[in-house]
């Protein structure tokens, strides 16, 4: 913004300065970029609407298909259960990583190192084949008699193997996110709470976690959305009821893969949009007092009481000001 002023306006007998004449800076590059984006978007929409190879009739036929809706349900169930187990394990691993016990600390480090260092597809294949390594799971006295014996294939079916594989892999990533959130809280606040006589659990729930959640929530939301899409790899177990496998099966039957891929993408986008809305409100809740875009609700009664308690100071005039002689008396 360029500003034009007249410096002689106050020196030539004019007691009031001239108003500032502000000329907005022109951003021609922004308008050119916006025009390019609009042209590209219009071309893309026109292509989607007129290209017959997309087979929108097939899309409308299968988008609400019973098998597709069931696949969406299984995908959501895999995501919720896997993230629940992963969050629980990640909290435990984050606390172990900050423990004074070296066994806890190194065990947590090894867990994160192993599950972050191997591909999730490889881990899912392993959990699908775990029954080959351990056909039976027995409970009993170590090096002694067996008390209970279960078949691994019956105990760990394809669904639970997929949940376990996804959860263990995700727990390693979430553990680092939670550890970063806990370390973001100043240690002085913990020491101050200890000086007030607060217990460790109360310090964690009242002091540390409310502040750490502001750091933890955004990447955890991203990991949840990533988990939703990672469920498309559970074919490696194999688990064959998720959304991706169902749409691929329908595409193989109809010999039209593109519209069925669009069906899968549509439902992934719908669920992702809902998760993003939920993440927005959670971030808004934990961002109070820190995020400048978050408005803080003020109690009107408290505001009126605060305004009433502030009284304006009495104005002093030159006549009422004490003189040196009066102050000397």
Buried (B, 14 or more C-beta within 10 A) or exposed (E): EEEEEBEEBEEEEEEEEEEEEEEEEEEEEEEEEEEEEEEEEEEEEEEEEEEEEBBBEBBEBBBEBEBBEBBBEBBBBBBBBBBEBBBEBBBBBBBBBEEEEEEBBEBBBEBBEEBBEEEBBEBBBBBBEBBEEEEEBEEEEEEEEEEEEEEBBEEBEBBBBBBBBBBBBBBBBBBBBBBBBBBEBEEEEBEEBEEEEBEEEEBBEEBBBEBBBBBBBBBBBBBBBEBBBBBBBBBBBEBBBBBBBBBBBBBEEBEBEEBBBBBBEEBBEEBBEEBEEEBEEBBBEBBEEEEEEEEEEEEEEEEEEEEEEEEEEEEEEEEEEEEEEEEEE
